Amino acid sequence: LQGQPLQTFFVALVWLLGVVVPAGSCPSACICAGTDVGCSDQALDSLVAIQLPMETHSLHLDLSNNQLSTVDSRSFFNLSQLKYLNLSSNSFVELPPALFRGLGMLTELSISNSSLEILNGDIFLGLTKLRHLDLSQNRLASLPQGLLEDLQGLRWLSLAMNRLRVLQRSSFELLKDLQGLKLAENPWECNCSMLEFKHWMEWMLYRGGHVDALDCTLPTSVQGRDIRTVPAEMFGHCKSLGSSRKEDRGGSQLCSKSLDGLEGEDCLKQRYRPNSMRRAAGTVVVAGVVCGTVCIMMVVASTYGCIYALMAAKYHQEQRDKEEHVPHRDIKDKYQEQEENNELLPEPVEEPKIIVSEGFVFSREVCV
């Protein structure tokens, strides 16, 4: 069902449902039903020809399966309430930098299978509510720096079936809500330039995210293997290479080497790596809590040790005093008892003494 019969059917259905479509608000090449505007499979070659009216505030716009190759930068300027936009299966090579400017309510965008080769770094600027982005089945060879900077609420991203060889970790670090990432069927070069992104993938999997296979094409030693299964020892030389690299004449370019030890065709500039303030603050908080807990435990242990030492010293002092006082009392009591016994005994009788003088022996009693 295509063409005028299908359009008549949708208009009748809208009328039966009581949904009023303002006169002239639906382009002739599209089918409008409430807040949905369907322009797929209409062999459109230019979006300017649609002439979307100013009063149209569609929530869903489907422009897939056409022959669009050029798009005017103001084609969606008046669609401030647009939430879903499908531009897949067209013939774009490049999109205007400000094409999505003003679509602050957009939550889902699909530009898959559209022959895209280049993306401007500011094309997604302002799409802070975007949750779903499909860029699969294009001809993208690289992602410009800052392309995903405003998409911090993104939850699902597909880059599958492109011509990507290397991804930078800094392009994904701000996507803290990302739960699904499609990367299959790209000619990935698993060299030192991918080491940091490999670490980021492992961190994403650790926090519960999903990343499909990232199969290496180069170097030949790991061809066909998922980069996540490549052991860390294969990247062991990357740190030494990074420390031994010297600036060239330009003063800013650095050359990367593959796992085979061969230099790549191009020298990559040292990339900007923004710090994740959220993780940095979390690390500071955790470190502060741990250090505070350890300090409190040390103070408690020291206090307990001091109290225990004082109690032990007091106890030993009491024992020492007790040992010193008890023997003195026993000796005193024994001395008093001995004196009492001596008073009860009779006085001893002195034995007579014999005085010898010049041959005579006298007795003291006789002389007396």
C-alpha positions as CSV (number, residue, x, y, z in Angstrom):
1,L,0.0,0.0,0.0
2,Q,1.6,3.2,-1.2
3,G,0.7,6.6,-2.6
4,Q,-2.7,8.3,-2.5
5,P,-4.8,5.3,-1.3
6,L,-2.7,4.9,1.8
7,Q,-2.7,8.7,2.4
8,T,-6.5,8.8,2.1
9,F,-6.8,5.9,4.6
10,F,-4.6,7.6,7.2
11,V,-6.5,10.9,6.8
12,A,-9.8,9.1,7.3
13,L,-8.4,7.2,10.4
14,V,-7.3,10.5,11.9
15,W,-10.7,12.0,11.3
16,L,-12.4,9.0,12.9
17,L,-10.2,9.3,16.0
18,G,-11.1,12.9,16.4
19,V,-7.6,14.1,15.8
20,V,-7.7,17.4,13.9
21,V,-4.8,18.0,11.5
22,P,-4.7,21.7,10.6
23,A,-5.2,22.5,6.9
24,G,-1.9,22.6,5.0
25,S,0.1,21.3,8.0
26,C,0.9,17.9,6.4
27,P,3.3,18.0,3.4
28,S,1.8,16.4,0.2
29,A,4.6,13.8,0.1
30,C,4.0,12.6,3.7
31,I,1.2,10.9,5.7
32,C,0.2,12.6,8.9
33,A,-1.6,10.9,11.8
34,G,-1.8,13.0,15.0
35,T,1.7,13.8,16.1
36,D,3.3,11.4,13.6
37,V,4.6,12.4,10.2
38,G,5.6,9.6,7.9
39,C,7.6,10.5,4.8
40,S,9.3,7.2,4.2
41,D,9.6,5.4,0.8
42,Q,8.6,8.5,-1.1
43,A,11.7,8.7,-3.3
44,L,12.5,12.2,-1.9
45,D,15.9,13.5,-3.0
46,S,15.9,16.8,-1.1
47,L,14.4,17.7,2.3
48,V,13.9,21.3,1.2
49,A,11.1,20.1,-1.1
50,I,9.0,18.9,1.8
51,Q,8.5,22.5,3.1
52,L,7.5,21.6,6.7
53,P,5.2,24.4,7.9
54,M,5.9,26.5,10.9
55,E,2.8,25.3,12.8
56,T,3.8,21.6,12.6
57,H,5.2,20.4,15.9
58,S,5.5,16.7,15.2
59,L,6.7,14.2,17.9
60,H,7.7,11.6,15.3
61,L,9.2,12.2,11.9
62,D,10.2,9.3,9.6
63,L,12.2,10.2,6.5
64,S,13.8,6.7,6.0
65,N,14.2,4.8,2.8
66,N,14.4,7.8,0.5
67,Q,17.1,9.2,-1.8
68,L,18.0,12.2,0.3
69,S,21.5,13.4,-0.4
70,T,21.3,17.1,0.7
71,V,19.5,18.6,3.7
72,D,19.0,22.2,4.5
73,S,20.4,23.3,7.8
74,R,17.0,24.8,8.8
75,S,14.9,21.8,7.8
76,F,14.0,21.1,11.4
77,F,14.2,24.6,12.8
78,N,10.6,24.8,13.7
79,L,10.2,21.3,15.2
80,S,11.1,22.1,18.8
81,Q,8.9,19.3,20.2
82,L,10.4,16.6,18.0
83,K,11.2,13.5,19.9
84,Y,11.9,10.8,17.3
85,L,13.7,11.4,14.0
86,N,14.5,8.7,11.5
87,L,16.9,9.6,8.6
88,S,18.1,6.1,7.9
89,S,18.6,4.5,4.5
90,N,19.3,7.7,2.6
91,S,22.4,8.9,0.6
92,F,23.9,11.5,2.9
93,V,27.7,12.0,2.7
94,E,27.8,14.9,5.1
95,L,25.2,16.7,7.2
96,P,25.1,20.4,7.9
97,P,26.7,21.3,11.3
98,A,23.6,23.0,12.7
99,L,21.1,20.5,11.3
100,F,19.8,19.5,14.7
101,R,20.1,22.8,16.4
102,G,17.0,23.6,18.5
103,L,15.8,19.9,18.8
104,G,16.3,20.0,22.6
105,M,13.5,17.4,23.2
106,L,14.9,14.8,20.8
107,T,15.3,11.4,22.5
108,E,15.9,9.1,19.5
109,L,17.9,9.7,16.3
110,S,18.7,7.2,13.6
111,I,21.0,8.0,10.7
112,S,22.0,4.4,9.8
113,N,22.7,3.1,6.4
114,S,23.1,6.6,4.9
115,S,26.6,6.5,3.4
116,L,27.8,9.1,6.0
117,E,31.6,9.6,5.7
118,I,32.0,12.8,7.8
119,L,30.4,14.1,11.0
120,N,31.0,17.6,12.2
121,G,32.1,17.8,15.8
122,D,29.2,20.1,16.8
123,I,26.4,18.4,14.9
124,F,24.9,16.9,18.2
125,L,25.4,20.1,20.2
126,G,22.4,20.8,22.4
127,L,20.8,17.3,22.2
128,T,21.1,16.8,26.0
129,K,18.0,14.6,26.1
130,L,19.1,12.1,23.4
131,R,18.9,8.5,24.7
132,H,19.2,6.5,21.5
133,L,21.7,7.1,18.6
134,D,22.1,4.8,15.6
135,L,25.1,5.6,13.3
136,S,25.6,2.1,12.0
137,Q,26.1,1.0,8.4
138,N,27.8,4.1,7.3
139,R,31.4,4.9,6.1
140,L,32.7,6.7,9.1
141,A,36.5,6.3,9.5
142,S,36.8,8.3,12.7
143,L,34.9,10.3,15.3
144,P,35.8,13.9,15.7
145,Q,36.9,15.1,19.2
146,G,33.9,16.4,21.2
147,L,31.2,14.7,19.0
148,L,29.5,13.0,22.0
149,E,30.3,15.7,24.5
150,D,26.7,16.9,24.9
151,L,25.2,13.4,24.9
152,Q,25.9,12.6,28.6
153,G,22.4,11.1,29.0
154,L,22.9,8.7,26.1
155,R,22.0,5.1,26.9
156,W,22.4,3.2,23.6
157,L,24.9,3.9,20.8
158,S,25.6,1.9,17.6
159,L,28.7,2.4,15.6
160,A,28.6,-1.0,13.9
161,M,29.5,-1.7,10.3
162,N,31.6,1.5,9.7
163,R,35.2,1.9,8.8
164,L,36.5,2.8,12.3
165,R,40.0,1.6,13.2
166,V,40.7,3.4,16.5
167,L,38.5,5.0,19.2
168,Q,39.7,7.4,21.8
169,R,38.7,6.9,25.4
170,S,38.2,10.6,26.0
171,S,35.2,10.5,23.5
172,F,33.3,8.1,25.8
173,E,34.3,9.0,29.4
174,L,31.4,11.5,29.8
175,L,28.8,8.9,28.8
176,K,28.1,7.9,32.3
177,D,24.6,6.5,31.5
178,L,25.6,4.5,28.5
179,Q,24.4,0.9,28.8
180,G,24.7,-0.5,25.3
181,L,27.4,0.0,22.7
182,K,27.5,-1.7,19.3
183,L,31.0,-1.8,17.6
184,A,30.9,-5.0,15.5
185,E,32.2,-5.2,11.9
186,N,34.7,-2.4,11.9
187,P,38.4,-2.9,10.8
188,W,39.8,-2.4,14.3
189,E,43.5,-2.0,14.8
190,C,44.4,-3.3,18.2
191,N,47.5,-1.3,18.8
192,C,48.7,0.9,21.6
193,S,46.2,3.6,20.6
194,M,43.4,1.3,21.6
195,L,44.8,0.4,25.0
196,E,43.0,3.1,26.9
197,F,39.7,2.4,25.2
198,K,40.1,-1.3,26.1
199,H,40.4,-0.3,29.7
200,W,37.3,1.9,29.4
201,M,35.4,-1.1,27.9
202,E,36.4,-3.3,30.8
203,W,35.2,-0.6,33.2
204,M,31.8,-0.3,31.4
205,L,31.3,-4.1,31.5
206,Y,32.2,-4.0,35.2
207,R,29.4,-1.5,36.0
208,G,26.8,-3.6,34.1
209,G,27.0,-2.2,30.6
210,H,27.0,-4.2,27.4
211,V,29.5,-4.0,24.6
212,D,29.4,-6.4,21.6
213,A,32.5,-8.0,20.1
214,L,35.4,-5.7,19.0
215,D,37.3,-8.1,16.6
216,C,40.8,-7.1,15.7
217,T,42.0,-7.0,12.1
218,L,45.5,-5.8,12.8
219,P,48.1,-6.8,13.8
220,T,48.1,-10.3,12.3
221,S,49.1,-11.8,15.6
222,V,45.6,-11.1,17.1
223,Q,43.6,-11.0,13.9
224,G,40.0,-12.2,14.5
225,R,40.3,-12.0,18.3
226,D,38.1,-9.8,20.5
227,I,40.3,-7.1,22.0
228,R,38.9,-8.0,25.4
229,T,40.5,-11.5,25.1
230,V,43.9,-10.1,24.2
231,P,46.1,-10.5,27.3
232,A,47.6,-7.4,28.9
233,E,51.1,-8.7,28.2
234,M,50.5,-8.0,24.5
235,F,50.3,-4.3,25.4
236,G,53.2,-4.4,27.8
237,H,55.5,-2.4,25.6
238,C,53.0,0.4,25.2
239,K,54.0,2.2,28.5
240,S,57.7,2.0,27.6
241,L,56.9,3.4,24.2
242,G,54.8,6.2,25.7
243,S,57.6,7.2,28.1
244,S,60.3,7.1,25.4
245,R,58.4,9.1,22.7
246,K,59.9,12.5,22.0
247,E,58.2,15.5,20.4
248,D,58.9,15.9,16.7
249,R,59.6,19.2,15.0
250,G,56.0,20.3,15.3
251,G,56.3,19.8,19.1
252,S,52.9,18.2,19.5
253,Q,52.5,15.1,17.3
254,L,53.2,11.6,18.6
255,C,53.6,8.5,16.5
256,S,51.9,5.2,17.6
257,K,53.1,1.7,17.1
258,S,51.2,-1.5,16.5
259,L,51.7,-4.7,18.5
260,D,54.1,-5.8,15.7
261,G,56.4,-2.9,16.5
262,L,55.6,-1.1,13.2
263,E,54.7,2.6,13.1
264,G,51.3,3.5,11.8
265,E,50.9,5.4,8.6
266,D,49.8,8.6,10.4
267,C,51.1,10.2,13.5
268,L,48.3,10.9,16.0
269,K,48.3,14.1,18.1
270,Q,48.3,13.7,21.8
271,R,44.6,13.6,22.6
272,Y,42.9,15.6,25.2
273,R,41.7,13.5,28.2
274,P,39.2,15.3,30.4
275,N,39.1,14.2,33.9
276,S,35.9,12.6,35.2
277,M,35.0,14.9,38.0
278,R,32.3,12.5,39.3
279,R,34.8,9.7,39.7
280,A,37.5,12.0,41.1
281,A,35.1,13.4,43.7
282,G,34.0,9.8,44.6
283,T,37.6,8.7,45.0
284,V,38.3,11.7,47.3
285,V,35.2,10.9,49.4
286,V,36.1,7.2,49.7
287,A,39.7,8.0,50.5
288,G,38.6,10.5,53.2
289,V,36.2,8.1,54.8
290,V,38.8,5.3,54.9
291,C,41.5,7.6,56.3
292,G,39.1,9.0,58.9
293,T,38.0,5.6,60.0
294,V,41.6,4.5,60.3
295,C,42.5,7.6,62.4
296,I,39.5,7.0,64.7
297,M,40.5,3.4,65.2
298,M,44.0,4.4,66.0
299,V,42.8,7.0,68.5
300,V,40.5,4.5,70.1
301,A,43.2,1.9,70.2
302,S,45.7,4.3,71.8
303,T,43.1,5.4,74.4
304,Y,42.3,1.8,75.3
305,G,46.0,1.0,75.5
306,C,46.6,4.0,77.9
307,I,43.6,3.1,80.1
308,Y,44.7,-0.6,80.2
309,A,48.3,0.4,81.1
310,L,47.0,2.7,83.9
311,M,44.8,0.0,85.3
312,A,47.5,-2.6,85.1
313,A,50.0,-0.3,86.9
314,K,47.5,0.5,89.6
315,Y,46.8,-3.2,90.1
316,H,50.5,-4.0,90.4
317,Q,51.0,-1.1,92.8
318,E,48.2,-2.4,95.1
319,Q,49.7,-5.9,95.0
320,R,53.1,-4.5,95.9
321,D,51.8,-2.5,98.8
322,K,49.9,-5.5,100.1
323,E,53.0,-7.6,100.0
324,E,55.0,-4.9,101.9
325,H,52.4,-4.3,104.7
326,V,51.4,-7.8,105.6
327,P,54.9,-9.0,106.7
328,H,55.4,-5.9,109.0
329,R,52.2,-6.6,110.8
330,D,53.2,-10.3,111.3
331,I,56.6,-9.4,112.8
332,K,55.0,-6.8,115.1
333,D,52.4,-9.2,116.3
334,K,55.0,-11.9,116.8
335,Y,57.2,-9.5,118.8
336,Q,54.4,-8.5,121.1
337,E,53.5,-12.1,121.7
338,Q,57.1,-12.9,122.6
339,E,57.2,-10.0,125.1
340,E,54.0,-11.2,126.8
341,N,55.5,-14.7,127.1
342,N,58.7,-13.3,128.6
343,E,56.7,-11.6,131.3
344,L,55.1,-14.8,132.4
345,L,58.4,-16.7,132.7
346,P,60.4,-16.6,136.1
347,E,63.6,-14.6,136.3
348,P,66.6,-16.8,135.7
349,V,68.8,-17.8,138.7
350,E,72.4,-16.8,138.3
351,E,74.8,-19.7,138.7
352,P,77.5,-19.3,141.5
353,K,80.8,-18.0,140.2
354,I,84.0,-19.3,141.6
355,I,86.9,-16.9,142.3
356,V,90.4,-18.3,142.0
357,S,93.1,-16.3,143.8
358,E,96.6,-17.3,144.8
359,G,95.9,-21.0,145.4
360,F,92.7,-20.5,147.2
361,V,89.3,-21.1,145.9
362,F,86.5,-19.0,147.3
363,S,83.0,-19.1,146.7
364,R,81.0,-15.8,146.3
365,E,78.4,-17.1,148.7
366,V,80.9,-18.1,151.4
367,C,82.6,-14.8,151.3
368,V,79.5,-13.0,151.5
